[in-house]
Amino acid sequence: MKKNIILLCLVLGTFAGAVAQESKPRFTITAGYGLLTMPQFAEGLSDILSTTVTGGTVRYEDASFTGALVLGVKTAGTGRVKLGIDVVSERFSKKVYNTSNNEFLGDSRGSYLSFIPRIDYHWYNKSLLRLYSGVGAGISFASQKFQNTKDNHTFFAFNVVPVGIEIGGNLSVYGETSVGYNGLINLGLRYKL
């Protein structure tokens, strides 16, 4: 855990240093929601592998996910390149059954909390319409609890945005198609400070 905190401080320190180099830093605050995320894919794959490893004696049903709740901050200068960080939270639950006698074993619950520094390139950058692409890489802290067992893991987190669109002035709406922790479809609001 100590290593994770040190790594997080390094990531945030790097971002703060990059922002401090601008003469008049301006920021954009982001609040969004994403669907079809990497944690959803990973949990589905994990369920298939767990069922296979147990010889089919355990099965998972009724998996539900909150979707990705995204909070972010980015530089909002006049240039085409924007630096930032997204904090992404997602929770899930699923029911666990013994396949041989159909006995309900309990609920498995978990969460992912990810910190993803990102860089975006605005290839169309007008006052009310912006089109961009971006990439981010960071760290995700995952936890899962089933009965009296709790597992904690740290994963590489990423997000690749082939195309994003932002419409508006100081208050704008945005939409992104992406692959990663923010979701295949990510929509929300941005506000320039």
N, C-alpha and C positions, 0 to 999 in steps of 0.2 A: 504494500500500500504506500509505503514511504517513497518508493521509486516512482509510482504513479503520480504522486503529488509533486515531486521534483520535476518530472517530465512535463506536467501541466504548467508549472510555473515557468519553465523554459519556453514553452510554446507561447504563453501569454506575454512573456517578456520580449520575445522576438517580435510579436505583433505590435506591442506598445512602442518598441524602438523604431519600427518602420513608420508608424504613424507620427511619432515625434519629429521625424525628419522633414515633414511638410511644414512650410512656413505658417500657414493658417489652416490647421486641421479642421475638417468638417466631417461629420459622421452621418451615416444612414443607419437607422434602427430597423430591423426586420422582424416581423412576426408572421409565421406561416404554418401551413399544415400540409403534410405529404402522405400519399398513399402508395402502396406496393413498395415497401422498403427492403433493404438488405437484411435487417433482422427478421422480417417475416419469412423471407426465403431461407435464411439460415436455420430458423426454428423448424420450418417444414422439413428441411433436409435432415436435421438432427432427429426429428421424430421418426423418419423413415429408417435412419441408421440404428436408432435405439430399438425399434421393433425388430429389425433384422438381427442385431446382436443378441437379443433375448430369445431368439428363436420364435418370435411371434407371440410370446406369452404376455407382452405388455403392448397396449395400443393407446393412442392419444386421439381424443375427439373434441369437437366444439372449441377449437382454438379461436380466440378473439384477440385482436390487437387494437390499440388506441389510434394507431397511425402516428406519424412523426410530428411532434410539436417542435417547431423550429423558432429559435430566437437568435438573432444575429446582429452584428455591428460591422459596418464596412466604412472605409474612407469614402468620402463623397466629393473629392476634389474635381477639378475640371478636366483632368486627363482621362485617357481611355482605360487605364489599368486601375482596378480597385482591389485593395487588400482588406481582408476581414476574417472573422471567425464566426462559425455557427455552433450553437449549443442545441443538440437534438435529443429529445426525450421520447421514449416509446415504452409502453407497458403491454404485457400480454398475460393471458391465462388459458389453460387447457385442462380438460378432464383426463384422468389416467385410469385405465381399466385393466384387469387381469383377463386376458382373452380366453383362458381355459374354462373359467366358470362365470364370465361376464361380471365379475365383482368390481364395483366402483372402489378404486384405491384412494382417490382424493383429487384435489385440485393442485395443479402446478402453476405457480405465478412467478413472473419475473419482470425485469426492466432492463433497458439499455439507456445509458447516459453518455452521449458522445460530444467531444470537443474537436471541431474540424476547422482548422485554419484554411482559408481559401483565397484564390486569386481569380478575378474575373477580368475579361477583356471585352470592352464595349466596342463592337465593330460598327454599330450604328448608334450615334450618340447625339440626339437632338433634345431640345428642351422638354418636350412632352412625350417622346417615344424613344426608348432605348432597347437595342437588341444586343445580347451578349452571350458569351460562352465562358465557362469557368471550370476550375478543378480545385479540389480540396483533399487534404489528407491529414489525419489526426489519430485520435485514440478513443476507444469506446469501453466503458466499464459496464459489464453485464452481470446481473445477479439473477438467480433463480432459486425458488424455495418449493420443496415438495415434502410434505409431512414434516419430519424433524431435520431434514437435510437442507443445507443452504450452500449453494455453489457460487463463487465469484470468479469471473474471468476478465481478462483485458484483451481487447482485439484491436487490430488495425482498422480504422474507420476511414471511409473515403466517400467522395461524391464527385461525379463527373457531369457537367451540364453542357450538352452539345448546343442547346438553344434555350435562351431565357428572354422574356419580354417584360418590359416595365413601362407602364403608361401612367403619366401624371407629372405633376410638378413636385413641390415639397412633400405632399402626400400622394403616394402612387400605389397602384396595384401591380402585382407581378405574377408571372406564371413561369414555371421551369419544367422542362422535360429533363430528367436526370437519372443516372444509375448510381445507387448507393444508399446511404443512410437517410437522406432527405426525402426519398421516395421517387418513384418513376414519374409521378405528377405532383408538383409542389406549387401551391397557390398561397398568396398572402398580401400583406400591406408593408409598405416601406415609408419611413418618415425621415426627412433630412433635418438635422439639427444645425 
